[in-house]
Amino acid sequence: MSDIESELGRGANIAASEPSRAGSSSLAIVKILNDHAGESGELSASIARQRGVLDMRFKAKVIASGNAAGVEVPKDLVKALGPSARPLIADTINGHTWRSRVALMRGQCLVGISAANRVASGIGEGDLVVVDIEPDTEPRDLEEPKDLAKALDDDERARAAFDVLPFGLKRRHVAAIEEAKTAETRQRGLAKLVTTLRSERPRGASGKKRRRGA
């Protein structure tokens, strides 16, 4: 057994035998992974996933966040997730899981919760909820509805603009189409999206708009 496995094993045993220390032991476990990342990051992350010790749980109140809602993630948990200030994560509340990333707003680290995810989780603004988060390392592939895929494929410029959008923005566009109440509303939404995408300036591989003349 490697040193990494031994250290992770001790942390996992603490979390299992002493629930009151589970949160701190999870932080220690992720710190172990970060400390070893330079030499064997993939190995240590794999071991941790197998042992199920990368999950981190916290309690938070659902608060207003812009036009949506969200929960504040403790900064020590965000740091434990790795070097990124906005790490990709999977969130679970009341058994409902969705993929997102940590957002930074007014000095807070937030996880946004859309209206659909609030309904699916059975929560509302002002509720005190238990949140489980874990690093999301899986590819972020989005399944496009058939009518959206056809509308984009029929317009080369709209397709090119859509393909370079950030994952989260693609997901919001798809959700807006799927939430349409009637076929007519859905068709109007598709047409509006294609028109909007066609008017977008070309973007580089990073998703940022290029300056004119670039």
C-alpha positions, 0 to 999 in steps of 0.5 A, spaced: 500 500 500 502 506 498 503 512 503 497 516 499 493 510 500 495 509 507 493 517 509 487 516 505 485 510 509 486 514 516 482 520 513 476 515 511 476 511 517 475 517 521 469 520 517 466 513 518 467 512 525 466 519 527 461 523 523 462 529 527 469 530 524 467 528 517 467 535 514 474 536 517 477 529 515 474 530 508 478 537 507 484 533 510 483 528 505 483 533 499 489 536 502 493 530 501 491 529 494 493 536 493 500 535 496 501 529 492 498 532 485 505 534 482 507 527 483 501 522 482 495 527 482 491 522 477 493 516 481 491 519 488 484 522 485 483 515 482 484 512 489 480 517 493 474 516 488 474 509 489 474 510 497 468 515 496 472 520 500 472 526 496 465 528 497 464 534 502 458 536 505 456 543 508 449 546 511 447 553 507 441 558 507 439 558 499 439 566 498 438 570 492 443 570 487 442 575 481 436 573 478 436 566 481 438 563 487 444 559 490 448 557 496 455 560 499 460 555 499 465 555 505 472 558 502 476 552 505 472 547 501 473 551 495 481 551 496 481 544 498 478 543 491 484 545 487 488 551 485 482 554 480 478 559 483 472 557 480 472 549 480 468 545 476 463 541 481 457 536 482 452 538 487 447 534 490 441 537 495 436 532 497 438 526 492 438 531 486 445 532 483 447 537 477 453 539 474 456 546 475 462 551 477 463 555 483 462 562 482 465 569 485 460 574 486 461 580 491 467 576 495 462 570 496 464 563 493 457 561 490 453 555 487 447 557 483 441 553 483 436 554 477 429 554 478 428 547 475 434 545 480 430 548 486 424 544 484 427 538 483 431 538 490 424 540 493 427 547 496 426 554 496 429 561 497 431 562 505 431 554 506 437 551 510 439 545 506 445 540 506 449 540 500 454 535 498 459 537 493 465 533 489 470 535 483 467 534 477 472 531 472 468 528 467 467 531 460 462 536 459 458 533 453 451 536 452 445 532 449 442 537 444 434 536 442 433 534 435 430 540 433 435 545 436 440 540 433 437 541 426 436 548 427 443 549 428 446 545 423 441 548 418 445 555 419 453 554 419 454 561 422 449 559 428 452 552 429 459 555 429 457 560 434 453 555 439 459 550 439 464 555 442 459 557 447 461 555 455 458 549 457 454 553 462 451 558 457 449 552 452 446 548 458 441 555 459 440 555 452 437 548 451 434 549 458 430 555 455 428 551 449 426 544 453 422 549 458 417 552 453 410 550 454 407 550 447 410 547 440 409 555 438 413 558 444 418 552 442 419 554 435 419 562 437 425 560 442 429 556 437 428 562 431 430 567 436 436 563 439 439 562 431 438 569 430 441 571 436 447 566 435 448 569 427 449 576 430 454 574 435 461 576 433 466 570 432 469 567 438 476 564 439 477 558 442 477 561 449 470 563 448 472 570 448 469 575 443 474 577 438 476 584 437 474 587 430 479 586 425 482 581 429 
